Amino acid sequence: MMDLRQLRYFVVLATQQHYGRAASVLHVAQPALSRQIQLLEDELGVQLFERHARGATPTAEALFLLERASFLLRYAEQMKQDMTALQRDARGPVVIGMSPGLAQLLAVPLTKAVHQNLPGVRLRVEEGFSPALHSMLLQGALDIAVLNGPVQLSNLVSFPLLNEGICLIGRSDDPVLRSRKISIQKLEGVPLVMTGLAKSGVRLELEAGAAHAGVTLNQVVEVNTMEVAKRLILEKVGLTVHFAAAVKQELELGVLAAVPIEGLRLRRILARVADRPPSKATEELIRIFHDVVRQEVQNGHWPNASLF
């Protein structure tokens, strides 16, 4: 029968792609490794590796198995940690997913809070946009994730997190940004540096709002991250639409300005899957994450945002 040892041997071999190196990592004899891989292949009825002089290349079936085996091994490790933690503090690995812009804001205060309050927890932050994070959550690659609404909530347990105003952001000397608020109609003809993914997050709200108002957006360039967008803004390529906290430092220095766009807001939720029980470490991290976000908003570090 397939067991965790075979899966662990398989994951290491799939990563190393060489029997000798994998055996060294596992501290086992190479024949023992080969035997366990053969037993796993016989059990599953598929070939997992193409063996050749340079090593072993994973087959398509192996790549399919790798994602699931990695999750099972991580979950098995967490179960051991949870049993130990019944009499002690939360400990073990927790993986949280968030957008690049959000990670830029929260990675430091979250890591500090975890180190201070959950010293036994090993935190890993995965960056990605909401659709990819949603998929990773359902596949078991993430324990929790910050998602942007609207989002399909089936098979998820969600926690309201933040309601964030969306702003037009540009150089502080740009005449378009002289008012305290701006209507979406005023975006007609404005050269825009579009960040993130179309039909997701900030862009989804912007594109839906513009379509409803009959506004044609002037998209001069598309980029993934706000870091690239800031450089283009400073070079007078255009303005961008994003949340103000992503450029907080530049706002404080007076380099950039951010004006809220009337009617455009981004709803953020914290989510985990419903069909897998959360570890004690995951439950504690959810609590810590809410505390960190609350402190950031209350201390004025998150402009134009409010808690649910």
N, C-alpha and C positions, 0 to 999 in steps of 0.2 A: 504494500500500500504506500502511496505517496505520503511523505512526511516532511516536516519543516527542515530537517537536515538536508534532504534532497533539494528542496527549494532554495536553501541558502547556498548550497554548492552550485546550483544552476545560476543564481543571480551573480555570484562572483565570477563564474566562467563567462557568462554573457557580457559582463563588464570588462574583464581582462582579455577575452577572446584568445586565450592561450592556456593550454592545459598546465604547462609548467609554472607559469606565473600564478594562475589560480590556485594550484596546489600549494604554492609557497604562501600565498595570502591566507589560505585556510589551515595551514600547518598540517596537511595530510599528505600521504604518498600519492603520486600521480595515478597509479593503478586503482587506488581506492576511489579517487575522484571519477575516473573513467567508468568504474563499475556503477556508481550511484547515478551518473548521468544516463547510462544505458538502461538502468532499471526505471528511471523516470520516463525515458522515451518509450520503453515497452509498456509502461502503465498508461501513458497518454495515447499511444498508437501513432506517434508522429516523430519525425526527425527534427531534432532541435538545433543541431550544429552541422555545418559543412566542414569536415575536417580536411586540412591541407598542410603543406610543409611549413607555412608561416603561422599556423595556429588553428583556431576554430571560429568560424563566422556564424553568428546566429541566423537561423532561418526566419521566414515570416512568422511561422508558428511560435518560434522562440520569442520574438519581439512582442507578439500578442500575450504570451504567458508572462513576460518580464514585468509588465505593469501590474498585473494581478499578484504575482508572487512577491513583488516588492511591498505591496500594500499588506499582504498577509503577514509577512515577516515583521513589518513595522507594527502591525496590530498585535501580533503575538508578544513582541517586546513590551508594548504598552500594557498588555494584560498582566505580565509579570510585575511591571512597575506598579500597577494598580493594586495588586494583591499585597505587595510590600507596603504600599501607601495607606492601606486600611488602618494601620497603626501609626502612620507617620504623615508628613506633609506630602502634597502633590509633587510628583516627579515624573521624569520621562520626556520624550520628544513631543512637541506640538508644532504643527506647520500651519501658518496663517497666510492667506493670500489677500493681496490688495493691489490697487492700481499703482503705477510708478509715482504719480503725483502724491497719492496718499502715503505711500511708503516714505517718500522724501520728508513728509511732515511728521509721521508717527513712529518711524523705525527707532529713532533715538530715545524719545520719552518712553516708548513701550518697552524697549530693551532694558532701560534703566529700572523701570518699575518691576519687570520680571526678575531681574537680578536681585532687587531689594526684597521683594515679597515672595517670590517663588524660586529660591536658589536651586532647587532640585529639578527645575524644568529647563529643557534644552529647546530654545526657541529658534525656529527657522522662518524667515519671511520670504515668500514667493511673490514676485511681481508679475502682473498681467492685467489685461482688461477684463471687464465683467463677464463677457460670454465665455472666455477661456477659463476664468476662475470658477464659473458655474459648473463647467464640464469637469474640471479637476476635482471639485468638491464631490460631485456625484460618483466619480471614478475612485475616490478614496485617496487621491494624491494630496489633498488638503484636509485638515481637521476643521477649520473654520475659514470663512472668507467674508470680506466686505464687498457687497454687491450693490449695484445701482438699480433703482427701480425705473420702469416696471420690470419685474423678473418673475419667471415661472416658479411658484413656491411649492409645487407638488414635490413630495419627498424631502422637504426642507423644514427645519425648525428655524424661524427667523426672529430677530430681535431688532425693533426700530432703533436707529442709532442717531441720525443727523439729518437735518433739513438745511440745505445749503443754497444760498443765492448764487446765480450765475452772472458773471460780470463781463463787460467789454474791457479788455486790458490792452494798454498801449503805452507809448512814451508819455511822460508826464507833461510834455510841451505840446501834445497833440490837441488841436482845438476841438476835436470830436468829444473829448473827455472833460469838457469844462463844466458840464451839468452834474448834479448830484445823482440823477437817475436818467436812464435813456429808454425810450420805447423801442420795441423791436422793429418798428417801421423805419427808424433812423439808421438801421443797419444796411438799408438799400444802397448799394454802390460802394460800401466801405470795403477796402481790400482786407481779406481775412486770411490769417494763417490758421488752418484747421488742425486741431490736435486730436489724438486718439483715433478711435474706430468710428466709421460711419454707422449710424443706426445703433449707437451704444453710448451710454453715459451722457456727458455734456453735449456731445454732437447730436445725439438723438433728441434731446430737449430743444436744442437750437433749431435743428432742421424741422422738427414738428411745429415749433412756434412760428418759424418763418413761413412754412407752407400754409398754416392757418391764417396768417396775416397777409398772405399774398406777396411776400417779400422774396425777391430773388437774391440769394447770397452770392457775393463776389469772392469765390475761393481762389486765391492766387497760388497757394501751395498747401500740401498736406504733410504733416509730420506726426510721429508717434508720441513724443514726449514734450512736456512744457519746457524742458531745458533747451531743446533745439528751437522751440517757438520763441523763447526769450531772446535768443541771439538774432533771430530774424526781425523781431520787433525793434530791437535796438539799432539794427541796420536799416530801419525804415522800409522794410519790405511790406509790412502791413500790421494790423492789430489782430488779437486773438480773442476768443470767447472761452472762458474757463472760470474756475473758482479762485477767489482772491487769495486764499491762504497759500496757494501754490507759488505766489510771487511776494509773499509777506516781506521778505528781506528787502527786495527792490522797492516795495511800497514805502517802507520805513526810511530808505535812503533817498526817496524822492526821485528815483530813476524812472519808475513806472507809475501809472495810475490805473485804478480799477473802478468802473462805474457799474452799479447793478443794472441789469436789464429787466424791465418791468415784466412780471409774470413768469419769469424763467427761474425755476428752482430744481435742485437735484436731491432726490431722496435716497439716503444710504441706509442699508440694513446690514446687520451681522448675521451670518447664517451657518448652520451645520446640517449634516444630513440627518434625516429622521429615522432611518432604518438601521443605524449603527449607534449603540450607546456611547455617549461621550466618556472619555477618561476623566478622572478627577483633575488631571492637569489641564485638560481642555476646558472643563467647567470653571476652574479658577482663572484661566486666561481670559475667558469671556468676561468675567467680573472685572479683572484688572483692565482689560481693554476699554470697557465702558467708563471706568474711573479715569483713565488717561484722557479719553476724548472729552469727558466732562470738564476736567481741569484745564485742558487746552482752550476750550470754548470760554469758560468762566474767567480765565486769566487774560483773555483778549488775544490769544495767539491764533485764533481761527476767525478772521474777519467775515462778516456777513453770513454767519452760520448760527443755527439754533438747535437745541436738543429736542427730541420728541418727548 
